[in-house]
Amino acid sequence: MASVNKVILVGNCGRDPEIRYLPSGQAVANVSVATSSRRKDKNSGETIEDTQWHRVTFYDRLAEIAGEYVKKGQPIYVEGRLKYGKYTDQAGVEKNTVDIIATEMQLLGKREGMGGPGDDGGGGGGGYSRPAPASRPAPPAQRPAQAAARPASGFDDMDDDIPF
């Protein structure tokens, strides 16, 4: 059976990204993202806000983009996967960690003179993702006569010998 390890976060950056380079030359950037939820306490009727902090790690080109464009306090959309780990602190106590390894990122909110890819000066943000490991093959070329005779529906390469 197939499995899925996917996380989607929409939150605010808690600090500017820390970017570093591995000996192999691979870029790595880390950032904290805060997400909040609100609920009403049943007894007191007070609104309680619960903030969770998430450690997000970007690699390769996505890390370089995050290092250049992501700023503290900025709203951000991140897609990725969970990665669990352990380490031993200075006191010898074993600690568990949870990181989100980002595969896609989109800057949210207004652009304030950020420039960059696709900057139209308006609101919104730029979407960035890590390239897929395997690319899809290019679609077969249409013959010019077919293109003029039929609208491009995506079914032009199918045979008309369908048995039903």
Summary of the structure (lengths in Angstrom):
residues: 164
radius of gyration: 22.7
end to end distance: 31.4
largest distance: 75.1
contacts: 360
relative contact order: 0.16
helix: 10%
strand: 42%
